[in-house]
């Protein structure tokens, strides 16, 4: 199985590169990629709800790419991918 190169942040709906996502969380049977510390904190606070939303195909969800400079701006700890 080949994983897609881009993923959708389940909190804000931004499309980000799998390898560029500064944060990731394992929850249930999935791995969720997050674009910022803010989205990570929201995901951690209610992971079940965000994981459920990630499984829905909502119109327009994930259609806005997250610029790399924004990802770098929110990255506070390069070792935080855990």
Secondary structure, DSSP 4 states (H G I P E B T S, - for coil): -PPPSEEE-TTT--EEETTT-SEEEEETTEEEEESSHHHHHHHHHSHHHHHHHHTS--TTTT-SB--HHHHHHH---TT---
